[in-house]
Amino acid sequence: MLKHKYLLGAIFWTVLIAVLSFANPSSFPKVDIVYSPDKLAHLGVYFILTVLWFLYFKRSKNWQFTKATKSAILLAFLYGVLVELLQASLTEFRSADYFDVLANTLGIIFAVVFCKWFLMKKPKLN
């Protein structure tokens, strides 16, 4: 089971995004704030999605950094676009939003930078 921890984490997060993306927003608790954190939430959710899939591709499949990164980017981006299109066509209470795709993409970019600078950094020897 521990052998598949990266895959399980990535699948769990992917399914969680789908559940939240197709839930009726009126079922969420109402938060009375001036600024809506929706786009920031998109950025954070897709940041985590990209990092989890990168970890799966890099550590479980032992792919090179470039292949793992490109695969995680492609998967996260296409998934985000698909979710937006399906929200518009399958629900009456959700709509597709280009700014959501933009926020998702920024999360993906930040995830790639994070993976490059923090996950792939080799410790310096004295």
Sine and cosine of phi, psi and omega as CSV:
sin_phi,cos_phi,sin_psi,cos_psi,sin_omega,cos_omega
0.00,0.00,-0.68,0.73,0.01,-1.00
-0.89,0.46,-0.47,0.88,0.01,-1.00
-0.87,0.49,-0.51,0.86,-0.07,-1.00
-0.97,-0.25,0.35,0.94,-0.09,-1.00
-0.88,0.48,-0.60,0.80,-0.01,-1.00
-0.94,0.34,-0.66,0.75,0.03,-1.00
-0.91,0.41,-0.71,0.71,0.01,-1.00
-0.88,0.47,-0.67,0.74,0.04,-1.00
-0.89,0.45,-0.70,0.72,-0.01,-1.00
-0.91,0.42,-0.68,0.73,0.02,-1.00
-0.91,0.40,-0.70,0.72,0.02,-1.00
-0.83,0.56,-0.74,0.67,-0.05,-1.00
-0.91,0.41,-0.63,0.78,0.02,-1.00
-0.89,0.46,-0.70,0.72,0.02,-1.00
-0.93,0.38,-0.64,0.77,0.03,-1.00
-0.86,0.51,-0.66,0.75,0.05,-1.00
-0.87,0.50,-0.70,0.71,0.00,-1.00
-0.88,0.47,-0.71,0.70,-0.01,-1.00
-0.87,0.50,-0.74,0.67,-0.01,-1.00
-0.93,0.36,-0.55,0.84,-0.05,-1.00
-0.95,0.31,-0.45,0.89,-0.04,-1.00
-0.96,-0.29,0.05,1.00,0.07,-1.00
-0.97,0.24,0.49,-0.87,0.05,-1.00
-0.95,0.32,0.84,-0.54,-0.04,-1.00
-0.86,0.51,-0.39,0.92,0.02,-1.00
-0.94,0.35,-0.26,0.97,0.04,-1.00
-0.99,0.13,-0.17,0.99,0.03,-1.00
-0.99,0.13,0.48,-0.88,0.06,-1.00
-0.91,0.42,0.63,-0.78,0.01,-1.00
-0.99,0.16,0.75,-0.66,0.02,-1.00
-0.89,-0.45,0.85,-0.53,-0.01,-1.00
-1.00,-0.02,1.00,0.00,0.09,-1.00
-0.69,-0.72,0.41,-0.91,-0.03,-1.00
-0.95,0.30,-0.70,0.71,-0.05,-1.00
-1.00,-0.04,0.79,-0.61,0.06,-1.00
-1.00,0.08,0.85,-0.53,-0.04,-1.00
-0.99,0.13,0.28,0.96,-0.10,-1.00
-0.83,0.56,-0.77,0.63,-0.06,-1.00
-0.93,0.37,-0.58,0.81,0.07,-1.00
-0.91,0.42,-0.61,0.79,0.05,-1.00
-0.90,0.44,-0.68,0.73,0.05,-1.00
-0.86,0.52,-0.73,0.69,0.01,-1.00
-0.84,0.54,-0.75,0.66,-0.03,-1.00
-0.91,0.41,-0.66,0.75,-0.02,-1.00
-0.91,0.42,-0.68,0.74,-0.01,-1.00
-0.98,0.20,-0.41,0.91,0.18,-0.98
-0.87,0.49,-0.78,0.62,-0.02,-1.00
-0.90,0.44,-0.68,0.73,0.02,-1.00
-0.84,0.55,-0.73,0.69,-0.03,-1.00
-0.91,0.40,-0.68,0.73,0.02,-1.00
-0.89,0.46,-0.69,0.72,-0.01,-1.00
-0.89,0.45,-0.70,0.71,0.03,-1.00
-0.93,0.37,-0.60,0.80,0.08,-1.00
-0.86,0.51,-0.74,0.68,0.00,-1.00
-0.86,0.51,-0.65,0.76,0.04,-1.00
-0.88,0.48,-0.78,0.63,-0.04,-1.00
-0.90,0.44,-0.65,0.76,-0.08,-1.00
-0.97,0.23,-0.74,0.67,-0.14,-0.99
-1.00,-0.02,-0.62,0.79,-0.03,-1.00
-1.00,0.09,-0.63,0.77,-0.01,-1.00
-1.00,-0.05,-0.20,0.98,0.01,-1.00
0.86,0.51,0.61,0.79,0.04,-1.00
-0.98,0.19,0.42,-0.91,0.09,-1.00
-0.90,0.44,0.38,-0.93,-0.05,-1.00
-0.81,0.59,-0.74,0.68,-0.07,-1.00
-0.89,0.46,-0.71,0.70,0.00,-1.00
-0.91,0.40,-0.68,0.73,0.02,-1.00
-0.90,0.44,-0.66,0.75,0.00,-1.00
-0.91,0.41,-0.76,0.65,0.00,-1.00
-0.87,0.50,-0.64,0.77,-0.01,-1.00
-0.91,0.40,-0.69,0.72,0.01,-1.00
-0.91,0.41,-0.65,0.76,0.03,-1.00
-0.88,0.47,-0.77,0.63,-0.05,-1.00
-0.88,0.48,-0.72,0.69,-0.01,-1.00
-0.88,0.48,-0.76,0.65,-0.05,-1.00
-0.91,0.42,-0.68,0.73,-0.03,-1.00
-0.91,0.42,-0.77,0.64,-0.01,-1.00
-0.90,0.44,-0.61,0.79,0.04,-1.00
-0.89,0.45,-0.69,0.72,0.02,-1.00
-0.88,0.47,-0.68,0.73,0.03,-1.00
-0.91,0.40,-0.69,0.73,0.02,-1.00
-0.87,0.49,-0.70,0.72,0.02,-1.00
-0.87,0.50,-0.70,0.72,0.01,-1.00
-0.89,0.46,-0.69,0.72,0.01,-1.00
-0.91,0.42,-0.65,0.76,0.01,-1.00
-0.94,0.35,-0.56,0.83,0.07,-1.00
-0.86,0.51,-0.65,0.76,-0.03,-1.00
-0.95,0.32,-0.56,0.83,-0.10,-0.99
-0.99,-0.11,-0.40,0.92,-0.09,-1.00
-0.97,-0.26,-0.24,0.97,-0.03,-1.00
-0.83,-0.56,0.41,-0.91,0.07,-1.00
-0.99,-0.17,-0.18,0.98,-0.08,-1.00
-0.93,-0.35,0.09,1.00,0.06,-1.00
-0.77,-0.64,0.36,-0.93,0.06,-1.00
-0.61,-0.79,0.34,-0.94,0.06,-1.00
-0.97,0.25,0.60,-0.80,-0.03,-1.00
-0.66,-0.75,0.88,-0.48,0.02,-1.00
-0.87,0.49,-0.54,0.84,0.00,-1.00
-0.94,0.34,-0.47,0.89,0.12,-0.99
-0.91,0.42,-0.68,0.73,0.03,-1.00
-0.89,0.46,-0.64,0.77,0.04,-1.00
-0.89,0.45,-0.70,0.72,0.03,-1.00
-0.90,0.43,-0.65,0.76,0.06,-1.00
-0.86,0.51,-0.70,0.71,-0.03,-1.00
-0.90,0.44,-0.64,0.77,0.06,-1.00
-0.90,0.44,-0.63,0.77,0.07,-1.00
-0.88,0.48,-0.64,0.77,0.03,-1.00
-0.91,0.43,-0.70,0.71,0.01,-1.00
-0.88,0.47,-0.73,0.69,0.03,-1.00
-0.88,0.48,-0.58,0.81,0.02,-1.00
-0.91,0.42,-0.64,0.77,0.01,-1.00
-0.90,0.44,-0.69,0.72,0.04,-1.00
-0.88,0.48,-0.70,0.71,0.04,-1.00
-0.86,0.51,-0.73,0.68,-0.01,-1.00
-0.89,0.46,-0.67,0.75,-0.01,-1.00
-0.91,0.40,-0.73,0.68,-0.15,-0.99
-1.00,0.03,-0.47,0.88,-0.09,-1.00
-0.93,-0.38,-0.63,0.78,-0.03,-1.00
-0.99,0.10,-0.49,0.87,-0.08,-1.00
-0.98,-0.20,-0.01,1.00,-0.02,-1.00
-0.93,0.37,0.77,-0.64,0.02,-1.00
-1.00,-0.01,0.67,-0.75,0.01,-1.00
-0.91,0.42,0.61,-0.79,0.02,-1.00
-0.99,0.15,0.66,-0.75,0.06,-1.00
-1.00,-0.09,0.60,-0.80,0.02,-1.00
-0.98,0.21,0.00,0.00,0.00,0.00
